């Protein structure tokens, strides 16, 4: 399971949750384009269980997935 938490500068929030082991690169880009790109916000990615996976920014997760793909 994984979760993306986005907090905008006006303090509004959105959470996106997936049941798979990890997010796909295509889905990560889709959510980035829909909810993050061009907006002032903080986007964090967390894979579960939390004790086994540190939280990272969504941008870092996309970079990690792109590196793994090539």
LOKOLPA-365136 format. One record per residue (C-alpha): residue in one letter; x, y, z. Coordinates in steps of 0.05 Angstrom, whole numbers, always signed. Layout:
+------+--------+--------+--------+
! code !      u !      v !      w !
+------+--------+--------+--------+
!    A !      X !      Y !      Z !
...
+------+--------+--------+--------+
//
This chain:
+------+--------+--------+--------+
! code !      u !      v !      w !
+------+--------+--------+--------+
!    X !     +0 !     +0 !     +0 !
!    X !    +23 !    +71 !    -14 !
!    X !     -2 !   +141 !     -1 !
!    X !    +10 !   +210 !    -31 !
!    X !     -5 !   +269 !    +14 !
!    X !     -9 !   +338 !    -17 !
!    X !    -15 !   +402 !    +24 !
!    X !    -27 !   +468 !    -13 !
!    X !     -5 !   +537 !    +11 !
!    X !    -77 !   +553 !    +31 !
!    X !    -74 !   +494 !    +79 !
!    X !   -122 !   +451 !    +38 !
!    X !   -102 !   +378 !    +32 !
!    X !   -112 !   +317 !    -11 !
!    X !    -92 !   +244 !     +0 !
!    X !    -86 !   +192 !    -54 !
!    X !    -81 !   +119 !    -34 !
!    X !    -64 !    +57 !    -74 !
!    X !    -70 !    -16 !    -55 !
!    X !    -11 !    -42 !    -96 !
!    X !    +58 !    -53 !    -69 !
!    X !    +86 !     +9 !   -104 !
!    X !    +60 !    +64 !   -150 !
!    X !    +74 !    +58 !   -224 !
!    X !   +113 !   +112 !   -260 !
!    X !    +54 !   +128 !   -305 !
!    X !     +7 !   +137 !   -246 !
!    X !    +58 !   +179 !   -208 !
!    X !    +64 !   +227 !   -268 !
!    X !    -12 !   +229 !   -275 !
!    X !    -22 !   +250 !   -203 !
!    X !    +36 !   +299 !   -207 !
!    X !     +6 !   +332 !   -269 !
!    X !    -65 !   +334 !   -240 !
!    X !    -50 !   +357 !   -169 !
!    X !    +20 !   +385 !   -163 !
!    X !    +48 !   +417 !   -227 !
!    X !    +43 !   +492 !   -227 !
!    X !    +16 !   +497 !   -157 !
!    X !    +48 !   +519 !    -92 !
!    X !    +45 !   +456 !    -50 !
!    X !    +84 !   +400 !    -16 !
!    X !    +74 !   +330 !    -43 !
!    X !    +99 !   +271 !     -2 !
!    X !   +100 !   +197 !    -21 !
!    X !    +98 !   +142 !    +32 !
!    X !   +100 !    +67 !    +20 !
!    X !    +75 !    +22 !    +75 !
!    X !    +93 !     -5 !   +125 !
!    X !   +123 !    +61 !   +147 !
!    X !   +177 !    +28 !   +189 !
!    X !   +207 !     -4 !   +127 !
!    X !   +201 !    +54 !    +79 !
!    X !   +220 !   +127 !    +93 !
!    X !   +175 !   +181 !    +66 !
!    X !   +201 !   +220 !     +6 !
!    X !   +176 !   +276 !    -39 !
!    X !   +134 !   +256 !    -99 !
!    X !   +187 !   +286 !   -145 !
!    X !   +241 !   +241 !   -114 !
!    X !   +196 !   +181 !   -123 !
!    X !   +186 !   +197 !   -196 !
!    X !   +261 !   +203 !   -206 !
!    X !   +271 !   +137 !   -170 !
!    X !   +220 !   +102 !   -215 !
!    X !   +251 !   +133 !   -278 !
!    X !   +320 !   +108 !   -258 !
!    X !   +293 !    +38 !   -244 !
!    X !   +259 !    +37 !   -312 !
!    X !   +323 !    +52 !   -351 !
+------+--------+--------+--------+
//
